[in-house]
Amino acid sequence: MRGPGFLTRNLRLKTLALALASVMWAGVAYANNPPDTRTITVAVPQAAADLSPWVLVHAIAPVSVRVSGTRQHLAAFDARDLVVSVNYKAITQAGIQNLPVSVVNNDRDVVLDGTPAPIPVNVDRHGSRTVDVTVDIIQPPPEGYVVISSATVPSTVTLLGPQHQLAGVEARVTLNLSSQRSNYQANKPVALVDSSTGQQVSTFGVTIAGQQTQEVLVTVQVAASLTSRSSAVIPKTGAPSPGHYLAAETVSPASVVLNGPQDLLNTADSVSTSLISLTGVTGTVSFTVRVAPQVGVTASPVTVTVTVTVDAIPQPPPTATPTPTPTPTPSPT
């Protein structure tokens, strides 16, 4: 059966025109919203439950996935529509091996541009090890103070991680005591450090006293550092009796050795004695008196001999009273 003549007449020409119109329409449409591609970075699931009885020696880095679509659709694309899964069931032994990766796209407006290559992973069996906690003081107390002792409660923690890597891991607590002038006590987190590089590691878990926590109670005893120095002894004397003055004084020994915290001794250029009363003292007298350093400082020897000389204040000689000249009595005429 033949169709109407106006439909079949010049059929090839009409088909060509329709094709050209379609191309022109597509060109106009894609000029405003052209096709494009975009690289998406997606995290790789690596939960311990999925890996058991294995454990990762190093965490798996995110994978890059390319998606294609129109510019408008790519701008609205949410990376959470990509679901990455790794076939951890393929692990058969410890060491480095390639595991297959699959990606599911839940956005119908874009398509995946290829699939990720298998991921190289380093796996080991899960193990545990108990280690001592080390207190690492990165800044000591200020000048004049020292650390006497440090301890943690509990003193050990249990590390959980790759069996062959546990031997090179240390548990440390880092403290800055640059302004600490007294004993220190606080709960501090435990850091896991590679003993060979000093870098922190994050692929290990910690249990403390059977609990999933990473804090221990740290106690540090801080005390003033003791030192000694020689200081001159300056006698402390009272006022002499009225009409007298202190003519001379000597000290034997003239200096003593002070012992105590360095910050107290830094300004102890001299030290005084206990008070010596000079009331009623005349002439040369010796006293045995104690040295009186400031609180927190001791002296050696603890006593010194102070010899004083008290003299009377010289009095000016009395002024002589002139004898009056008698007035001659006139004789009677």
C-alpha positions as CSV (number, residue, x, y, z in Angstrom):
1,M,0.0,0.0,0.0
2,R,1.4,3.3,-1.0
3,G,1.1,6.4,1.2
4,P,-0.2,9.8,0.0
5,G,1.9,11.4,-2.6
6,F,2.9,14.5,-0.6
7,L,4.5,12.2,2.0
8,T,6.5,10.0,-0.4
9,R,7.4,12.7,-2.8
10,N,11.1,13.7,-2.4
11,L,11.5,11.3,0.5
12,R,15.3,11.4,0.5
13,L,15.4,15.2,0.7
14,K,12.9,15.2,3.5
15,T,15.0,12.7,5.5
16,L,18.1,14.7,5.0
17,A,16.4,17.9,6.1
18,L,15.1,16.1,9.3
19,A,18.6,14.9,10.1
20,L,20.0,18.3,9.6
21,A,17.4,19.8,11.9
22,S,18.1,17.3,14.6
23,V,21.8,18.1,14.5
24,M,21.1,21.8,14.6
25,W,18.8,21.3,17.6
26,A,21.3,19.2,19.4
27,G,24.0,21.8,18.8
28,V,21.8,24.5,20.2
29,A,20.9,22.4,23.2
30,Y,24.5,21.3,24.0
31,A,25.8,24.8,23.5
32,N,24.1,25.9,26.7
33,N,24.6,22.6,28.6
34,P,27.6,20.8,27.0
35,P,28.7,17.3,28.1
36,D,31.6,17.1,30.5
37,T,33.5,14.8,32.8
38,R,34.5,15.2,36.5
39,T,36.9,13.3,38.8
40,I,35.4,12.5,42.2
41,T,37.4,11.3,45.2
42,V,35.6,8.7,47.3
43,A,36.6,7.3,50.7
44,V,37.2,3.5,50.8
45,P,35.3,1.6,53.6
46,Q,37.8,-0.2,55.8
47,A,36.0,-1.0,59.0
48,A,37.7,-3.5,61.4
49,A,34.6,-5.7,61.3
50,D,34.9,-6.1,57.5
51,L,38.6,-6.9,57.7
52,S,38.6,-9.4,60.6
53,P,40.6,-11.4,61.3
54,W,43.0,-9.2,59.3
55,V,44.1,-5.6,59.9
56,L,45.5,-3.0,57.6
57,V,49.1,-2.0,58.2
58,H,48.4,1.4,56.5
59,A,45.1,3.0,55.9
60,I,43.7,2.9,52.3
61,A,43.7,6.2,50.6
62,P,40.6,7.5,48.8
63,V,40.1,6.4,45.2
64,S,39.4,8.6,42.2
65,V,36.4,7.9,40.0
66,R,35.5,9.8,36.8
67,V,31.8,10.4,36.0
68,S,30.3,11.8,32.7
69,G,27.2,13.9,32.1
70,T,26.0,17.3,31.1
71,R,27.6,20.3,32.9
72,Q,24.3,21.0,34.7
73,H,24.0,17.4,35.9
74,L,27.6,17.3,37.0
75,A,27.2,20.5,39.0
76,A,24.3,19.0,40.9
77,F,26.0,15.6,41.4
78,D,26.5,14.4,45.0
79,A,29.6,12.3,45.6
80,R,27.6,10.3,48.2
81,D,25.7,8.7,45.3
82,L,28.9,6.7,44.6
83,V,29.2,3.6,46.8
84,V,32.7,2.0,46.9
85,S,33.2,-1.5,48.2
86,V,36.3,-3.7,48.5
87,N,36.3,-7.4,48.4
88,Y,38.2,-8.1,51.6
89,K,37.2,-11.8,51.4
90,A,39.9,-12.1,48.8
91,I,42.6,-11.7,51.5
92,T,44.3,-15.1,52.0
93,Q,47.6,-14.2,53.7
94,A,49.6,-11.4,55.3
95,G,51.5,-9.0,53.1
96,I,50.9,-6.7,50.1
97,Q,48.2,-7.7,47.6
98,N,45.7,-6.2,45.2
99,L,42.1,-6.3,46.1
100,P,39.2,-5.7,43.6
101,V,37.2,-2.6,43.9
102,S,33.6,-2.0,42.7
103,V,31.7,1.3,42.5
104,V,27.9,1.6,42.3
105,N,26.4,4.9,40.9
106,N,23.0,5.8,42.3
107,D,22.6,9.0,40.2
108,R,20.9,8.2,36.8
109,D,21.8,11.6,35.3
110,V,25.6,10.8,35.2
111,V,27.5,7.7,34.2
112,L,30.7,6.1,35.3
113,D,33.7,6.7,33.1
114,G,35.6,3.5,33.6
115,T,36.1,1.5,36.8
116,P,38.9,1.8,39.4
117,A,41.9,-0.5,39.2
118,P,42.4,-3.0,42.0
119,I,43.8,-1.4,45.2
120,P,47.2,-2.5,46.6
121,V,46.9,-3.1,50.4
122,N,49.3,-4.3,53.1
123,V,47.5,-6.5,55.6
124,D,48.6,-8.4,58.7
125,R,46.9,-10.5,61.3
126,H,45.4,-8.7,64.3
127,G,47.6,-8.8,67.4
128,S,48.0,-7.1,70.9
129,R,51.0,-6.1,73.1
130,T,51.3,-4.5,76.5
131,V,53.7,-1.6,76.7
132,D,54.8,0.9,79.4
133,V,53.6,4.5,79.1
134,T,56.6,7.0,78.8
135,V,56.2,10.6,80.0
136,D,58.0,12.8,77.5
137,I,58.7,16.3,78.9
138,I,59.3,18.5,75.8
139,Q,59.8,21.7,77.9
140,P,61.3,21.4,81.4
141,P,60.1,23.6,84.3
142,P,61.5,27.2,84.5
143,E,64.9,28.0,85.8
144,G,65.4,27.1,89.4
145,Y,63.0,24.1,89.3
146,V,63.5,20.4,88.3
147,V,61.4,17.3,87.8
148,I,61.9,14.9,90.7
149,S,59.8,12.0,89.4
150,S,57.0,11.2,86.9
151,A,54.4,8.4,86.8
152,T,51.1,7.4,85.1
153,V,48.1,5.5,86.3
154,P,47.8,2.9,84.9
155,S,51.5,2.6,84.0
156,T,50.9,0.3,81.0
157,V,48.5,0.2,78.0
158,T,47.5,-2.6,75.6
159,L,48.1,-1.9,71.9
160,L,45.9,-3.5,69.2
161,G,47.0,-3.6,65.6
162,P,49.1,-5.4,62.9
163,Q,50.9,-8.2,64.6
164,H,54.3,-7.6,62.9
165,Q,54.2,-3.9,63.6
166,L,53.5,-3.9,67.3
167,A,57.2,-4.3,68.3
168,G,58.1,-0.9,67.0
169,V,55.4,1.2,68.7
170,E,55.7,3.2,71.9
171,A,53.1,4.8,74.1
172,R,54.0,8.3,75.1
173,V,52.4,11.2,77.0
174,T,53.8,14.6,76.0
175,L,54.0,17.4,78.6
176,N,55.0,21.1,78.5
177,L,56.1,22.2,82.0
178,S,57.7,25.5,81.0
179,S,55.5,27.4,83.5
180,Q,55.1,24.7,86.1
181,R,56.5,25.6,89.6
182,S,54.6,23.0,91.6
183,N,53.5,19.4,91.3
184,Y,51.5,18.5,88.2
185,Q,48.6,16.1,87.9
186,A,46.1,15.8,85.0
187,N,44.5,13.3,82.6
188,K,46.4,13.2,79.4
189,P,45.9,11.3,76.1
190,V,48.4,8.6,75.1
191,A,50.1,9.0,71.7
192,L,51.3,6.0,69.8
193,V,54.7,6.7,68.2
194,D,56.9,4.8,65.8
195,S,60.1,4.2,67.9
196,S,62.4,4.4,64.8
197,T,61.0,7.6,63.3
198,G,59.3,9.4,66.2
199,Q,56.2,9.9,64.1
200,Q,52.7,9.2,65.4
201,V,50.9,6.2,64.0
202,S,47.2,5.9,63.6
203,T,46.6,2.3,62.6
204,F,46.7,1.0,66.2
205,G,44.0,0.9,68.9
206,V,44.5,1.3,72.6
207,T,42.9,-0.3,75.6
208,I,43.6,1.1,79.1
209,A,42.7,-1.0,82.1
210,G,40.4,-3.0,79.8
211,Q,38.5,0.1,78.5
212,Q,38.5,1.7,75.1
213,T,40.1,5.0,76.2
214,Q,43.3,6.8,75.4
215,E,43.8,8.8,78.6
216,V,46.0,8.1,81.7
217,L,46.4,10.1,84.9
218,V,49.9,11.7,84.9
219,T,51.6,12.9,88.0
220,V,54.9,14.8,88.0
221,Q,56.7,16.0,91.1
222,V,58.3,19.4,90.6
223,A,60.7,20.9,93.1
224,A,63.0,23.9,93.4
225,S,66.5,23.0,92.3
226,L,69.0,23.3,95.2
227,T,72.3,25.1,94.9
228,S,74.8,26.9,97.1
229,R,76.7,30.2,97.1
230,S,78.9,32.3,99.4
231,S,77.4,35.4,100.8
232,A,78.7,38.2,103.1
233,V,77.4,38.4,106.6
234,I,76.1,41.8,107.7
235,P,75.5,42.2,111.4
236,K,72.1,43.5,112.5
237,T,72.7,45.7,115.6
238,G,70.4,47.8,117.7
239,A,71.0,51.4,118.9
240,P,73.7,52.0,121.6
241,S,72.8,53.6,124.9
242,P,72.3,57.3,125.0
243,G,75.7,59.1,124.8
244,H,77.4,56.2,123.1
245,Y,78.0,55.1,119.5
246,L,79.1,52.1,117.6
247,A,82.8,52.7,116.9
248,A,83.7,49.4,115.1
249,E,82.3,45.9,114.3
250,T,83.9,42.8,112.8
251,V,82.4,39.4,111.8
252,S,84.1,36.0,112.0
253,P,83.7,34.3,109.6
254,A,83.0,37.2,107.2
255,S,80.9,35.0,104.9
256,V,78.8,31.9,105.0
257,V,77.6,29.3,102.5
258,L,73.9,29.6,101.7
259,N,72.0,26.5,100.4
260,G,68.6,26.5,98.8
261,P,66.6,27.0,95.6
262,Q,68.4,28.7,92.9
263,D,65.8,31.3,92.3
264,L,66.1,32.4,96.0
265,L,69.9,32.5,96.0
266,N,70.1,34.5,92.8
267,T,69.6,37.7,94.7
268,A,71.2,36.7,98.0
269,D,74.4,38.7,97.8
270,S,74.5,39.1,101.6
271,V,72.8,37.7,104.7
272,S,72.1,39.4,108.0
273,T,72.3,38.1,111.6
274,S,69.8,38.0,114.3
275,L,69.4,41.3,116.2
276,I,72.3,42.3,118.6
277,S,71.2,44.6,121.4
278,L,73.8,47.3,122.2
279,T,71.9,48.7,125.2
280,G,74.2,49.1,128.1
281,V,77.2,47.8,126.1
282,T,80.5,49.8,126.4
283,G,83.9,49.0,125.2
284,T,84.7,45.9,123.0
285,V,82.4,42.9,123.4
286,S,82.0,39.7,121.3
287,F,78.6,38.1,120.6
288,T,77.8,34.6,119.1
289,V,74.7,35.1,117.0
290,R,72.7,33.1,114.4
291,V,72.7,33.8,110.7
292,A,69.2,34.7,109.6
293,P,68.7,33.8,105.9
294,Q,65.3,34.0,104.2
295,V,62.8,31.3,104.5
296,G,63.7,28.2,102.4
297,V,67.5,28.9,102.6
298,T,69.9,27.4,105.2
299,A,73.4,28.8,106.1
300,S,76.6,27.0,107.0
301,P,77.9,27.7,109.6
302,V,74.7,28.7,111.3
303,T,76.3,31.1,113.8
304,V,79.0,33.7,113.5
305,T,81.0,35.8,116.1
306,V,80.4,39.6,116.0
307,T,82.8,41.8,117.9
308,V,81.6,45.4,118.5
309,T,83.2,48.4,120.1
310,V,81.0,50.9,121.7
311,D,82.5,54.2,122.9
312,A,81.1,57.2,124.7
313,I,80.4,60.2,122.6
314,P,83.1,62.8,123.6
315,Q,81.8,65.7,125.7
316,P,83.2,69.2,125.1
317,P,85.2,70.6,128.1
318,P,83.2,72.9,130.4
319,T,83.7,76.6,129.7
320,A,85.5,78.5,132.7
321,T,83.5,81.2,134.4
322,P,85.6,84.5,134.5
323,T,86.3,85.8,138.1
324,P,84.8,89.3,138.5
325,T,87.3,92.2,139.1
326,P,86.5,93.9,142.5
327,T,85.5,97.5,142.2
328,P,87.8,99.8,144.2
329,T,86.1,101.5,147.1
330,P,86.7,105.2,147.1
331,S,88.4,106.5,150.2
332,P,86.7,109.1,152.2
333,T,87.8,112.6,151.6
